[in-house]
Amino acid sequence: MPKLSVEGFTTVDVEPGKRLVLAIEQDAGVDILHACGGNARCTTCRVEFVTGEPDRMTMAEKLRLEERELVGIRLSCQIVCDHDMSLRAISRFGGSGRPDPGKTPEPTIQPPPEWI
């Protein structure tokens, strides 16, 4: 089982293949934002990797990061837990002023991934 370490939280085992945004929220207990419901539209599920950053990304993630001119971060809604990862959750519900973190993301990456 992959291990997920989120800075400031206990390291947890994650079911292989689980979406990172769900693992951060459900397994690690972190109040990460996902305002668009995990559909690579809002960029509120931002994370910064310490170790274990995946080598590939979805086309949706690449396009969104380029549109917003975001560098050095990844979108947790577009990543699958398939190896050990250590990261910082940089978009958190606490202190965001939002009424909720967003609709719970689907179990699979949305839109359906086109890997690059």
N, C-alpha and C positions, 0 to 999 in steps of 0.2 A: 504494500500500500504506500502511495506517495505521502510524504510528510509535508505539511504546510506550516510555515512559521510566519506569523504576522507580527511585526514589531510591536512590543508592548503586550502581547497575548501569548498564551500557552501554545506550544507546537502540538498539532493534531494530525492524526491519520485521516486521509481522505480516500473515499472510494475512487478507484482508478476510472478516469473518463468523466468525472463530475466537472461541471462548469466551475471555473475559478470564482466567479462572483457568488455563486451559491455556497461553495466551500468556505469562503471568507465569512459569509453571513451565518450560515447554518452550523458549520462545524467549528470554526474558530470563534464564533460569537461576536464578530465585529460589525458595527452598525454602518456598513458601507452603503453609499447611495447607489441607486440604479433607477433614476427618474424615468427613463424611457422604457423600463421593463426589460432591460438587457438586450436591446435591439441595435446597438452601435449607432445611436443617433445623438445622445446627449453628452457623452463623455464624463458623466458623473461617477462612473465606477472606476476611476483612475487609480492605478497602483504604480509604485516604483519598485523594481526588483533589486534586491541585494545580491541574491544568487539564484541560479536556476531559471533565468529568463528563457522562455521558449525561442527556438531559432526561427520558427515560422509564424506568420500572422494571417488573418483573413484579409481579403481585399477590402471588406467593409471597415475593418479597423484601420488599415493603411490609409484609406481615403479620408476617414473622419479625422485622424491625427494630422494629416497633411492640410485639410481644410482649416483646422483650428490652429495650425502651426505649433503643435505640441511635440516636444522632443523629450526623450528620456523617461517617458511614461508609457504605460500600456493600458488597454481597456480590459478589465477583468471579465467582462461579459463575452469576450471573444477568445478566451483561453480555456483550454481543457487541462485538468490536473492529471498528468500522466507521468510525472517525475517529481522529486523533491523540489520545493520552492521556498524562498525566503523573500519577504517583501514588506513594503510599507503601504498601508491603505491611506491614500492621501485625500480622498473625498469621503467624508464621514457625515452621517445624518446629524449627530450631535453638534449643535452650534450652526447648522446650515440655514435655519430659519424656515425650512420646508415643512409642510404639514405631515409628511411621511417620507420614507426612503424611496418609494416608487413601487409599482406593481411587481410582484414576485416574478423573476425571470423564468421562462420555460426551462425544462431540464436539458434541452439541446440548444446549441448555439443558433441564434437568430440574427440576421437572416441566415439561411443555410450556408455554411462556410464554403468559400472559394479560397483555398489555401495558396499562398504565394511564398 
